Amino acid sequence: MADLRRPRFDSPLAPAAASVTGLAASRSVLGREGRSRRDGSDWPWVVAARAGRATAEERARFLGRIQEGGLDRGRVVVATCHRVELFGIGEPPEPEIAAGFPWRGLEVGRGPEAARHALRLAVGLESVVLGEEQVLGQVREALAAARRRGPLDPRLDRLFQIALRIGRAARADGRRTTDGLARRAVAALARRLGSSDGRLSGRRILVVGTGTMGRLLAVGVLRAGAELILASRHPARARALLEAVEARGEALDLEGAAVRWSEGRLDGVLVALAGPWTAIARETATDREVDRGGGPGRLAPVVDLSAPSALPEGLQKRLGRGFIGIDDLAEESGDATPPGAGDSAGPAELTAERAFRDRAEALVSEGLAAYRSWLMARAAGETIRALQDEAEAIRLAELEALFRRLPDLDPRARDLINLHSRRTVARLLHPLVRELRGGDPGDGARKPSGR
């Protein structure tokens, strides 16, 4: 997210108040509309905590403060393994969440860069795995959740509608990267175990967790040729997953898995839990030697995709390089992943990745241009209505003053004067309205967007 800046909460310029009379009213409203485009007040902002700047624990705290403080109402919250991002319109909520929160780990973006970031997020250009499909589903759910919480600002709603549209278009070629993070985790474990080709043949690998990511990890372990052991809070789910992936292996509860690992009877562990693995803290309380290569009687290396980590901090430190957290995996994303792990490495796949990136960047640019045009049309519609309202108020006030001075005018004369004044105001406003709509001479009958 290179375009995002360090936190700055300087308020955008407030719209100027309307206090003008006569034809100058039209020019004043037009000037206000032009300033609103320049000062960014119609554009979104984003406050982001992401891997590399904020730890998984800090990201979890940030999400908790957002939810506890009701800061998600009328806003969109995108929460993934590597990021928690709050999108809104207007003024970022500094007073509510700054107190007690480590802002050093946050980034803020405003205006076009915040909108571009939302679009890049949806197409998968901000993911650890290029084009990852899972993030598109997370963006879709973030928008749906925002709508369920209550009215969503139309400017934010439209931005995420465009983001979802270009996200689908970016993946229209059938590119499948749903399991990209799982494959990267398996590849990282293979490297820790000294495998040069990404294979885990004959290795005993424990997968802890049977949710969506746990299933993807299990499939990745089997593809790498390892012996799979599954653990879940509910062993029945582990057994069901073993049957689903057509694998032989053991199904354990979390206690049994912790015992197996602490006894040094495993070569590697992959964790994907929603919450702490409390049993592991009890079973590893002794100072057992940590093994970086998975030797007998030693603690095998762990790749933990939980956010925040399911392992206690003390155990992470004991493991040293034998522990790879979700943020470590993000930092390793530039490493060459062994072909045996199923990640892209060959020339053909690298070419496909470059093609995907180029297409995605083009879609982001198109999406940003479409959003900019929509904002301008929306602002034009509001400004046109303001022009018409102000002009009509002035016209009626002038008519009332005239009729007071000419109390003997007959009704027909009054009607003619009223009609003539209405037509005169319409002719005076026409060039301004046409300018706001883009200067197209044929715009006279076209209605501006109201949203």
N, C-alpha and C positions, 0 to 999 in steps of 0.2 A: 504494500500500500504506500508506494513511494510518494504519492501526491498529497498524503495527509500530513498535517503540520502538528507541532507540539501544541498543547492546549492554549487557546486564546479565546477569551470570552468577551471581546469587544462587541457591543451591540450594533446591529445594522442600523442605518439611518431610519428614523421614523418618517412615515409619509407626511408631507406638508399639509397643514390644515387649510380648508377652503374658506377664504374670506375675501372674495372678489366680487365685483359687480360688472354688469354689462357684458359685452363680447369678450372682455378680458377673462371671464370665467372659463371660456372654452380653452383659451391658451394655457391657463393655469392648470386645468385638469390634464391637458396633454403633457405639460411639463412634468407633472407629478408621475404620470404613467411612465415617461421616459426615465425618470430617476429611479423608479421602482425596479426597472429592468437592470439598471447599472449597479444599484447598491446590494443586490443579491437577496433582498427580503422575500422574494417569491421562490427562491431556491432552497433546497433542503440543507440540513447539516447532519453530520454524523460524529458521534463520540465513540471511539473504538478502543477496546482492550484486546490485544492479540498476542499470540505467541511471539517471543522474542523481545517484547516490551513489557508485558505483564505475565506473571506466572499463572499456572492453571488455578491456583488457590485465589490469586487476586482477581482473576476473571470470574470465578465463582462468586466472590464477594461483590464484585461490580454488578453481576446479574441479580444477586440478592437485594442489593440496595435499590436497583431499578424497580424490582417487583414489590418490595416492601413499601417503597415510597410512592407507589402508583404512577411512576414516571413513564410507564409503558402505555398509559391511556392516551389514545389519539396519536400514538407513535408506533413505529415498527422496531421490533427487537429481533436481530438475527443472532442466534447462539449456536455455534458449532464446536467441534473439538478444539479448534485453534483460535476461536475468536468469540467475543461478545460485543455486538455493535448496536447502538441506539440511534435510530434515524428520526428526525423531526423537522418541523418547519418553525421558523421564528427565532426564538432565543434559546440556546442550549441551557439546560437546567442547572446552572452552576450552584446556586445557593442550596438546593435540596440535597445534592449528592457530593459536593466538594468536602464538606466537613467530615474528617476522619477517614477519607479515602485517599490512597496514594496516587495522586494525579500524575506523578512522574511516569507512571506506566500507561497513561492514556494518550491517545492522539485525537485530534479534532480536524475535521474537514468541513468546508463551507462552500456553498455555491456550486458551480459546475464540477469542481473536483469531487465533491461529495456525491453528486448524481452519477458521475462517471464511475466512481468506486462501487456504487450499488449495482451498476450494469456489469462491471467486470466481475463482481462477486457471483452474479447469476450465471454468467457464461463459463465460469470455472477458471478465470485467469488469476484469481487471488488464492487459489487452493494449493495445498502442498502437492497434490496430484493434478496435473493439467487437465482441465475439462471434467473434473470429477462430477458425476451425476448426482451424488447424494446431496451436494450443496444446493442444487436446484430445487430439490424437494424441501430442503430446510428453508429456503427463501419463500417457497410457496406456502409452507406452513406458517412462517412468520407473518405473511400478509393476511392469511386466513385468521390467525389468532388476533391480530390487530383489529380486524373487522369485528370479531366476536366481542372484543372488549368495549366497543362503542364506536361512535362516529369517527371516521378517519379523514384527515384533511385531504381534499381531492387532489392536491398537488403531490402528496406522498403516495396516495393510492395509484395515481396515474404513473408515477415513476416506477413503482414495483410491477404494475401491469406490463409496462414496456420491458422491464428487466426479465420477467418470466417469458415474454414473447421471444426476445432475442436469445434467451437461454435455451429455449426449445429449438430455435433455428440453428444455433451453434452445434447442436447434437443431432441434427437431422440426417447426418450421413451414417448414423448407426453406431457411432463411436461409443463404446461401453467402458466406463471407468468406475463403475460403482464400487468395485473391489480394490481400487487403486491403493487406498490407505492400508488395507489388510495385506496386500501383496508387498507393499513397502515394509511393513512391520515384519513379515516373515523373512524378507530379504535381509533386514537389519539383524535379526536373530541369527540367520545363517552366517553373516559376516562375523558376528561375535563368537560363533562356534568354529571359526576358521575355515568355512567352506568358501572356496574360490569360485564355484559355479552356481551357488545358490541352492544346491541340493541338500536335503536333510535325511538322506537314506539311512535307515537303521536307527535314527535318533528317536528318543522318547520325548515328545513335546506335549506339554499340558496347555490346554486352552481353558481359561477361566471366564465363564460368561456364555450364555446361550442366546443372547439377543441378536439383532441384525449383524452387528460387527463380529460377535462371537461366531456366528455361522460362517461369515466370510473368512475369518481366521482359520476355522476348522477346514474349510475347503482348500485354503492356501497351504496348510500344513500337509494335507493329503497329496496335493499336487507336487509338493517338494519331496515326496517319498518317505515321510516320517511316520512313526507310529503315533496315533492320535489318542490322547486321554482328555476327556471332557469333564468339567466341573461346573456346577450350578448351585444356587441356593436351594433349588428343587431338583434333586437327582433325576426325577422322572423326565424333566425337560432335557437333561443331558442325554438320557437314553433315547428320547424321541429324536433328538438331533443326530445322534449316531445312526439311527435307522434312516433318517432323511437323506444323509449324505452317503449312505450305503457303506459304512465303515465299521470294521471291528475295532473294539477298544473298550476301555473302562469308563464308566459313568460314576462320578464321585460328587459328594457334597463339598462345601467349601472347607469344612473341617478336615475331611479326608485328604483333600488336595493340598492343604497346608502341611499336613503331616508328611505326605509323600515328598513334597519339595524340601522340607526341613531335613529329611533323612538322606537327602542327596541321591534320590532314586530317579531323578529326571535329568534330561540334557538341556531343556530350555522351557520357558514359561511365557505364554502370551495372555495378557489380561485385558478384558473389556467389561468392566463392571460399572453399574450406576450406584456408586457408594463405596465405602471402605471395605477392604477385605480384612475384617477384624481378626479372624482366626490366624492369619499369617503372623501378626505381631506376637501372639502368644507362643506359637510353635517355633519361632526363630529367636527367642529371647536369649539363647546361649550364644557364645562367641564361636559359632561354627565357621570354619574357614570358607571364604568366598572363592569360587572358581570362575575364572574368565572363560574357560573352555568347556565346562561341563564334565569334569572328572568325577569318579565315584566318591561318594561320601562328602561331597561339597555342594554348596548352594549354586544351582544353575542360574545363568543369566535370565533376566526378565525384560520383556518389552511390554510396557503398560500403556494402553490406549485410553484409559479412563481419564476423565477431566472433571474435577481434580483427580490426582493419582489415587488409586485404591490402596497403595502401599504406604505405610507410615514413613515420615521423613527420615527417621533414624535408620531404618532398613535401607532406604535408598542410598544413604551415605555409605553404609557398610558395603553395599554392592559395588559402589564406585562405577567403573565402566561396565560393570555387569548389569547396570540398570539403564534402560532407555525409556524415557517418558515421552508423552505425546509431543512436548515441545522439542525434545532432543531429536525426534523423528523429523520435525519440521526443519530443523537446522541441517539434518543429514540429507535433505531432499535434493541437494545438488550432487550427492555422491552417485557414482555409476552403480546401478543396481544390476546384479548378476542376471544374465539371461535365464538361467534356470529358475529364478524366482518369478518369472513371468512378467517382469516389468519391461518397458520399452527400452531397447538398447541397440537393436540392429539398424542399419542404414535406412531400410524401408520404413520402419516405425518412427525413426527420427524425422524423416521427411514428412510423414503423416502428422507428426506433432507440430512441425513448423507450419504445415498447411492449416491445421486446426487453429493455431495461434493467430495466423494472419487473418483467417476468416472471422475468428472471434473478435479481434481488434477492429475489423471493419464493421462488424455488427454493433459493437459498442459505440463507434463513431456515429453510425446511422441512428442508433437509439438515442444518443445524446442530442443529435440534431432534431429528431422528432420531438423529444421532450422540450427542447428550447422553443421550437415552433408552437407547441401546445401552450406553453406558459405565456408566450407573446399573444397568442390568440385569446387566451383566457383573460389576460390583462387588458387586451383591447376591448373585449366584450364588457368588462366592468367599467372601463373608462368611457366607452360610448354611452352606457347607461347613465353614468354620472354626468356627462356632458348634456344629455337629453334632459335629465332631471333638473340640472341647474338652469338650463335655457328655458325650460317650461316654467319654472318658478319665477324667473325674471320676466318672462312674457306676461304671465298672469298678473304679476304685481304692477307692471306698466299699464296693462289694460284697465285694472281696477282704478289706478290713479287717473287715467284718461276719462273713464266713464263718470268718475266723481266730478270732474270739471265740465262734463257735458251731460248733465242729468236729463236733458230733454230728448236725447237720441231715441229714435224708435227702435223696436226689437230687431227689425230687418237690418238696419244700419249697424247695430251692435254685432249681429251675426257676421256681416260682411267684414267688419274690422277684425273680428276674432279670427275668421278664416284667413284673411290676408296676413295677419301677424304670424299665424301658424306656418303658412307657406314660406314667409320671409325667413323665419328662424330655421326652417328645414333647409333652405337653400344656403344659408350662412354656414350651417353645420356640415353640409355635405362634403366639402373638401377635407375637413378635419376627420370626419368619419372614414372617408376613403383612404386618407393617409394612415390612420390607425389600422385599417384592415389590410394594409400592404401596398396601397397605391394602385391597385388594379381598377381601371375604369369601369370594369363590369361588376364591381363589388356591390353596387347599389342594392341589389336584391338579396345578397348573401348575408345570412345571419351569423354573427360571430359565435364561437364556442362559449358556452356559459360555464364550463368547468375548467 
